[in-house]
Amino acid sequence: MRIDLNLRQLEAFVQVAACGSFRQAAARLGQSQPALSRFIRQAEQTLGARLFDRDTRRVEITAAGRELLPIAQRILRDFDDALSDFGEFMAGRSGQVAMAMLPSAGVALVPRAVAAFSRQHPQVSYLLREAPADALAALVEQGQVDFGISVRPAPQQRLQYRHLQDDPFVLLCRRDDPLAAQASVSWSVFTTRPCIVSAAQSSIRPVTDAVFLRQRTPVRPVLEYPSVAASGALVAAGVGITALPRLALELVDMSQLAAIPLQRPYMTRPIGIVTRIGRTLPPVARAFMACLTVDTATRAGASTLP
């Protein structure tokens, strides 16, 4: 049998039982005594039993009231706990952060932000997906993740972009290569040396293709590498040189390699937070994005120091 008692009736009942007085219970709840008496009367009518025996001098809980009291206390305690949990969620201190990221961002940007956020909010959980730019955009568009950390999306995609940092390109070569001794290198070097390029779906390829098209002499890559880690191994083996954004160097074994700034032209890959237009993000996702933004800006500022 369902018994329809509301929270106000339960709260009034528990307070009267604790105080032994309608007047004191009403004062504790910040209600008028007639209102509190009405809640108790409504509860008794619903239950079909008296909860208190009362006269002008005393209030005494009945057997039905004693049976109901621990149940009412547990319901109120569970309700308060649930609202407290919801408050933590709405404040961005609990819940799950679901994000997709470029492999380089997953190594260079995300771990420190996760560590910092977890220290402040240890009850937060994480769902991390790694994907190239096109697949990442699809994950965000389909709602499989709350946001992505990627390059600027194409205008036709229903995605919003919030810039985090510019990721400058460098030349990757062997340490014993004469290029390694130079302070900077022009992109024209790729017209004179064997080079390797990223796969077509990579966020790196559009930038390198755009620069190569500007060269007076055609650039003819010897092969496409399947991953950034593989590019480092291929360069170390002497297959050719390549161009990588600086963040991607976190994915490369640099023990035999050197990275030299690429100039003429100076090219960067924009990295930012990608969200779906019109989607309401969980508070914890917004809080993490703010933490990531601050951490990235702090690191970028520190990297400019001598």
Kinemage of the C-alpha trace (Angstrom):
@kinemage 1
@onewidth
@group {chain A} dominant
@subgroup {mainchain}
@vectorlist {calphas} color= white
{ca met a 1} P 0.000 0.000 0.000
{ca arg a 2} L 1.379 3.391 -0.996
{ca ile a 3} L 1.315 6.089 1.691
{ca asp a 4} L 1.518 9.628 0.335
{ca leu a 5} L 3.357 11.613 2.989
{ca asn a 6} L 5.349 14.609 1.790
{ca leu a 7} L 8.655 15.877 3.101
{ca arg a 8} L 7.141 18.804 4.973
{ca gln a 9} L 4.852 16.469 6.889
{ca leu a 10} L 7.734 14.134 7.726
{ca glu a 11} L 9.952 17.035 8.778
{ca ala a 12} L 7.203 18.466 11.015
{ca phe a 13} L 6.650 15.061 12.588
{ca val a 14} L 10.369 14.465 13.287
{ca gln a 15} L 10.804 17.919 14.834
{ca val a 16} L 7.772 17.597 17.107
{ca ala a 17} L 9.033 14.179 18.222
{ca ala a 18} L 12.506 15.664 18.920
{ca cys a 19} L 11.232 18.765 20.733
{ca gly a 20} L 8.214 17.294 22.499
{ca ser a 21} L 6.495 20.588 21.762
{ca phe a 22} L 4.592 21.992 18.795
{ca arg a 23} L 5.678 25.505 19.682
{ca gln a 24} L 9.399 24.679 19.850
{ca ala a 25} L 9.236 22.568 16.699
{ca ala a 26} L 7.536 25.380 14.788
{ca ala a 27} L 10.202 27.835 15.964
{ca arg a 28} L 12.998 25.474 14.897
{ca leu a 29} L 11.455 25.040 11.459
{ca gly a 30} L 10.696 28.752 11.072
{ca gln a 31} L 6.982 28.059 10.613
{ca ser a 32} L 3.844 29.199 12.378
{ca gln a 33} L 2.443 26.784 14.913
{ca pro a 34} L -0.922 26.510 13.066
{ca ala a 35} L 0.916 25.527 9.867
{ca leu a 36} L 2.944 22.869 11.671
{ca ser a 37} L -0.208 21.526 13.354
{ca arg a 38} L -1.847 21.311 9.939
{ca phe a 39} L 1.056 19.233 8.569
{ca ile a 40} L 0.786 16.805 11.488
{ca arg a 41} L -2.987 16.570 11.106
{ca gln a 42} L -2.676 15.885 7.369
{ca ala a 43} L -0.089 13.150 8.054
{ca glu a 44} L -2.377 11.530 10.632
{ca gln a 45} L -5.294 11.612 8.193
{ca thr a 46} L -3.196 9.993 5.487
{ca leu a 47} L -1.943 7.279 7.848
{ca gly a 48} L -5.271 6.771 9.560
{ca ala a 49} L -3.500 6.859 12.944
{ca arg a 50} L -2.590 9.413 15.575
{ca leu a 51} L 1.096 10.226 15.830
{ca phe a 52} L 0.941 12.234 19.058
{ca asp a 53} L -1.286 12.287 22.105
{ca arg a 54} L -1.461 15.915 23.127
{ca asp a 55} L -3.260 18.186 25.505
{ca thr a 56} L -2.607 21.693 26.784
{ca arg a 57} L 0.350 20.565 28.902
{ca arg a 58} L 2.198 17.832 27.054
{ca val a 59} L 2.862 16.071 23.726
{ca glu a 60} L 3.518 12.339 23.775
{ca ile a 61} L 4.402 10.201 20.746
{ca thr a 62} L 2.135 7.232 20.106
{ca ala a 63} L 3.061 3.642 19.208
{ca ala a 64} L 2.385 4.445 15.528
{ca gly a 65} L 4.590 7.510 15.863
{ca arg a 66} L 7.428 5.495 17.395
{ca glu a 67} L 7.209 3.031 14.503
{ca leu a 68} L 7.238 5.832 11.926
{ca leu a 69} L 10.008 7.913 13.510
{ca pro a 70} L 13.128 5.952 12.347
{ca ile a 71} L 11.605 5.592 8.880
{ca ala a 72} L 10.948 9.336 8.648
{ca gln a 73} L 14.442 10.141 9.943
{ca arg a 74} L 16.017 7.834 7.342
{ca ile a 75} L 13.950 9.353 4.502
{ca leu a 76} L 14.920 12.882 5.489
{ca arg a 77} L 18.576 11.936 5.893
{ca asp a 78} L 18.629 10.208 2.484
{ca phe a 79} L 16.930 13.211 0.912
{ca asp a 80} L 19.462 15.615 2.425
{ca asp a 81} L 22.327 13.382 1.267
{ca ala a 82} L 20.881 13.183 -2.240
{ca leu a 83} L 20.468 16.951 -2.448
{ca ser a 84} L 24.000 17.386 -1.144
{ca asp a 85} L 25.261 15.062 -3.885
{ca phe a 86} L 23.249 17.016 -6.444
{ca gly a 87} L 24.706 20.246 -5.091
{ca glu a 88} L 28.201 18.824 -5.581
{ca phe a 89} L 27.261 17.896 -9.140
{ca met a 90} L 25.849 21.337 -9.914
{ca ala a 91} L 28.967 22.966 -8.459
{ca gly a 92} L 31.139 20.914 -10.837
{ca arg a 93} L 32.717 18.904 -8.017
{ca ser a 94} L 31.325 15.497 -8.976
{ca gly a 95} L 30.253 13.592 -12.070
{ca gln a 96} L 32.170 12.404 -15.115
{ca val a 97} L 34.387 14.369 -17.498
{ca ala a 98} L 34.031 12.768 -20.933
{ca met a 99} L 36.515 14.102 -23.481
{ca ala a 100} L 38.221 13.140 -26.714
{ca met a 101} L 41.667 14.425 -27.593
{ca leu a 102} L 44.324 14.395 -30.233
{ca pro a 103} L 47.107 11.971 -29.238
{ca ser a 104} L 49.569 14.842 -28.758
{ca ala a 105} L 47.127 16.791 -26.580
{ca gly a 106} L 46.439 13.625 -24.599
{ca val a 107} L 50.108 13.471 -23.660
{ca ala a 108} L 51.169 17.125 -23.535
{ca leu a 109} L 48.086 18.943 -22.166
{ca val a 110} L 45.587 16.632 -20.501
{ca pro a 111} L 47.511 14.658 -17.819
{ca arg a 112} L 48.590 17.680 -15.795
{ca ala a 113} L 45.107 19.202 -15.926
{ca val a 114} L 43.537 15.905 -14.831
{ca ala a 115} L 46.000 15.612 -11.954
{ca ala a 116} L 45.311 19.180 -10.793
{ca phe a 117} L 41.534 18.798 -11.088
{ca ser a 118} L 41.569 15.426 -9.312
{ca arg a 119} L 43.434 16.891 -6.355
{ca gln a 120} L 40.640 19.456 -5.928
{ca his a 121} L 37.759 17.097 -6.757
{ca pro a 122} L 38.765 13.478 -6.046
{ca gln a 123} L 35.199 12.194 -6.565
{ca val a 124} L 35.219 13.117 -10.282
{ca ser a 125} L 35.636 10.283 -12.805
{ca tyr a 126} L 36.991 10.499 -16.355
{ca leu a 127} L 36.227 9.016 -19.751
{ca leu a 128} L 39.139 9.698 -22.115
{ca arg a 129} L 39.060 8.930 -25.835
{ca glu a 130} L 41.979 9.414 -28.228
{ca ala a 131} L 41.282 10.055 -31.899
{ca pro a 132} L 42.512 11.934 -34.998
{ca ala a 133} L 40.810 15.238 -35.770
{ca asp a 134} L 37.976 13.982 -38.011
{ca ala a 135} L 37.017 11.077 -35.754
{ca leu a 136} L 37.254 13.336 -32.730
{ca ala a 137} L 34.848 15.856 -34.266
{ca ala a 138} L 32.389 13.017 -34.931
{ca leu a 139} L 32.562 11.905 -31.281
{ca val a 140} L 31.709 15.443 -30.162
{ca glu a 141} L 28.933 15.869 -32.747
{ca gln a 142} L 27.350 12.533 -31.805
{ca gly a 143} L 27.423 13.356 -28.095
{ca gln a 144} L 29.684 10.422 -27.200
{ca val a 145} L 31.920 12.894 -25.353
{ca asp a 146} L 31.202 16.305 -23.852
{ca phe a 147} L 34.072 18.061 -25.617
{ca gly a 148} L 37.268 17.514 -27.536
{ca ile a 149} L 40.766 18.961 -27.522
{ca ser a 150} L 41.646 19.367 -31.152
{ca val a 151} L 42.364 21.705 -34.042
{ca arg a 152} L 39.847 24.281 -35.231
{ca pro a 153} L 36.903 22.437 -36.861
{ca ala a 154} L 35.674 23.086 -40.387
{ca pro a 155} L 33.064 25.871 -40.731
{ca gln a 156} L 30.338 23.468 -41.906
{ca gln a 157} L 30.540 21.407 -38.727
{ca arg a 158} L 28.115 22.253 -35.903
{ca leu a 159} L 30.989 22.738 -33.522
{ca gln a 160} L 32.225 25.626 -31.415
{ca tyr a 161} L 35.937 26.236 -30.906
{ca arg a 162} L 37.637 27.899 -27.929
{ca his a 163} L 41.329 28.548 -28.555
{ca leu a 164} L 43.880 27.259 -26.063
{ca gln a 165} L 47.247 27.740 -27.750
{ca asp a 166} L 49.180 27.841 -31.007
{ca asp a 167} L 51.348 24.798 -31.586
{ca pro a 168} L 54.405 25.797 -33.714
{ca phe a 169} L 55.926 23.430 -36.259
{ca val a 170} L 59.484 22.172 -36.004
{ca leu a 171} L 61.737 20.145 -38.245
{ca leu a 172} L 62.554 16.675 -36.951
{ca cys a 173} L 65.896 15.229 -38.013
{ca arg a 174} L 68.659 13.010 -36.669
{ca arg a 175} L 71.052 14.561 -34.166
{ca asp a 176} L 73.989 13.860 -36.485
{ca asp a 177} L 72.257 15.654 -39.377
{ca pro a 178} L 73.905 19.013 -40.292
{ca leu a 179} L 70.447 20.605 -39.986
{ca ala a 180} L 70.508 19.884 -36.236
{ca ala a 181} L 73.166 22.574 -35.738
{ca gln a 182} L 71.031 25.368 -37.200
{ca ala a 183} L 69.004 27.819 -35.106
{ca ser a 184} L 66.070 27.586 -37.535
{ca val a 185} L 65.282 26.023 -40.894
{ca ser a 186} L 63.206 27.139 -43.877
{ca trp a 187} L 60.394 24.925 -45.142
{ca ser a 188} L 62.202 24.890 -48.500
{ca val a 189} L 64.499 22.219 -47.064
{ca phe a 190} L 61.767 19.668 -47.807
{ca thr a 191} L 62.284 20.252 -51.536
{ca thr a 192} L 65.912 19.133 -51.307
{ca arg a 193} L 65.779 16.264 -48.810
{ca pro a 194} L 63.835 12.989 -48.560
{ca cys a 195} L 60.882 13.610 -46.273
{ca ile a 196} L 57.980 11.731 -44.722
{ca val a 197} L 54.478 13.050 -44.028
{ca ser a 198} L 51.555 12.164 -41.788
{ca ala a 199} L 48.489 10.209 -42.907
{ca ala a 200} L 45.746 12.182 -44.644
{ca gln a 201} L 43.339 12.088 -41.663
{ca ser a 202} L 45.919 13.608 -39.300
{ca ser a 203} L 45.563 17.189 -38.037
{ca ile a 204} L 49.183 17.716 -39.122
{ca arg a 205} L 48.721 16.953 -42.819
{ca pro a 206} L 46.587 19.993 -43.826
{ca val a 207} L 49.276 22.341 -42.517
{ca thr a 208} L 52.207 20.612 -44.189
{ca asp a 209} L 50.296 20.224 -47.485
{ca ala a 210} L 49.436 23.936 -47.472
{ca val a 211} L 53.087 24.925 -47.003
{ca phe a 212} L 54.388 22.416 -49.528
{ca leu a 213} L 52.024 23.813 -52.171
{ca arg a 214} L 53.678 27.222 -51.780
{ca gln a 215} L 57.133 25.893 -52.588
{ca arg a 216} L 58.458 26.633 -56.078
{ca thr a 217} L 59.948 23.163 -56.279
{ca pro a 218} L 57.490 20.297 -55.668
{ca val a 219} L 57.829 18.335 -52.433
{ca arg a 220} L 57.667 14.591 -53.044
{ca pro a 221} L 57.422 12.642 -49.780
{ca val a 222} L 58.926 9.171 -49.756
{ca leu a 223} L 56.131 7.742 -47.558
{ca glu a 224} L 53.245 8.491 -45.178
{ca tyr a 225} L 53.795 7.463 -41.573
{ca pro a 226} L 50.899 5.878 -39.620
{ca ser a 227} L 51.566 7.565 -36.263
{ca val a 228} L 53.698 10.293 -34.726
{ca ala a 229} L 55.693 7.700 -32.779
{ca ala a 230} L 56.406 5.884 -36.058
{ca ser a 231} L 57.555 9.134 -37.648
{ca gly a 232} L 60.236 9.512 -34.994
{ca ala a 233} L 61.442 5.958 -35.520
{ca leu a 234} L 61.551 6.441 -39.295
{ca val a 235} L 63.528 9.682 -38.984
{ca ala a 236} L 65.924 8.037 -36.513
{ca ala a 237} L 66.425 5.189 -39.010
{ca gly a 238} L 67.437 7.706 -41.691
{ca val a 239} L 64.380 7.365 -43.945
{ca gly a 240} L 63.866 11.119 -44.124
{ca ile a 241} L 63.096 14.313 -42.256
{ca thr a 242} L 59.633 15.498 -41.248
{ca ala a 243} L 57.695 18.446 -39.837
{ca leu a 244} L 55.822 18.075 -36.547
{ca pro a 245} L 53.969 20.441 -34.227
{ca arg a 246} L 55.915 20.895 -31.016
{ca leu a 247} L 53.301 19.195 -28.802
{ca ala a 248} L 53.634 16.039 -30.890
{ca leu a 249} L 57.266 15.677 -29.787
{ca glu a 250} L 55.887 14.279 -26.515
{ca leu a 251} L 54.977 11.153 -28.523
{ca val a 252} L 58.450 10.696 -30.010
{ca asp a 253} L 61.586 9.045 -28.653
{ca met a 254} L 63.937 12.027 -28.982
{ca ser a 255} L 67.096 10.255 -27.822
{ca gln a 256} L 68.580 10.227 -31.360
{ca leu a 257} L 66.671 13.193 -32.778
{ca ala a 258} L 66.737 16.984 -32.854
{ca ala a 259} L 63.877 19.473 -33.280
{ca ile a 260} L 64.652 22.779 -35.027
{ca pro a 261} L 62.139 25.654 -35.389
{ca leu a 262} L 60.694 25.953 -38.875
{ca gln a 263} L 60.591 29.448 -40.376
{ca arg a 264} L 59.776 31.057 -43.677
{ca pro a 265} L 56.876 30.644 -43.165
{ca tyr a 266} L 56.261 30.376 -39.432
{ca met a 267} L 53.392 27.872 -39.133
{ca thr a 268} L 51.342 26.768 -36.148
{ca arg a 269} L 48.576 24.300 -35.514
{ca pro a 270} L 45.749 25.839 -33.446
{ca ile a 271} L 44.740 23.719 -30.462
{ca gly a 272} L 41.546 24.380 -28.553
{ca ile a 273} L 38.404 23.029 -26.923
{ca val a 274} L 35.719 21.803 -29.310
{ca thr a 275} L 32.072 21.528 -28.211
{ca arg a 276} L 28.813 20.870 -30.023
{ca ile a 277} L 26.690 23.954 -30.642
{ca gly a 278} L 23.472 23.817 -28.625
{ca arg a 279} L 24.596 21.122 -26.182
{ca thr a 280} L 24.327 21.855 -22.460
{ca leu a 281} L 27.485 20.558 -20.834
{ca pro a 282} L 27.555 19.004 -17.349
{ca pro a 283} L 28.877 21.422 -14.719
{ca val a 284} L 31.891 19.187 -14.087
{ca ala a 285} L 32.848 19.367 -17.781
{ca arg a 286} L 32.680 23.165 -17.707
{ca ala a 287} L 34.748 23.232 -14.518
{ca phe a 288} L 37.407 20.963 -16.022
{ca met a 289} L 37.540 23.034 -19.202
{ca ala a 290} L 38.199 26.123 -17.061
{ca cys a 291} L 40.983 24.253 -15.219
{ca leu a 292} L 42.511 23.125 -18.517
{ca thr a 293} L 42.391 26.664 -19.891
{ca val a 294} L 44.183 28.085 -16.851
{ca asp a 295} L 46.777 25.303 -16.813
{ca thr a 296} L 47.511 25.708 -20.536
{ca ala a 297} L 47.846 29.491 -20.214
{ca thr a 298} L 50.149 29.093 -17.209
{ca arg a 299} L 52.366 26.653 -19.079
{ca ala a 300} L 52.439 28.841 -22.171
{ca gly a 301} L 53.496 31.806 -20.049
{ca ala a 302} L 56.201 29.790 -18.333
{ca ser a 303} L 57.587 28.603 -21.670
{ca thr a 304} L 58.313 32.210 -22.673
{ca leu a 305} L 60.511 32.807 -19.625
{ca pro a 306} L 64.308 32.713 -20.142
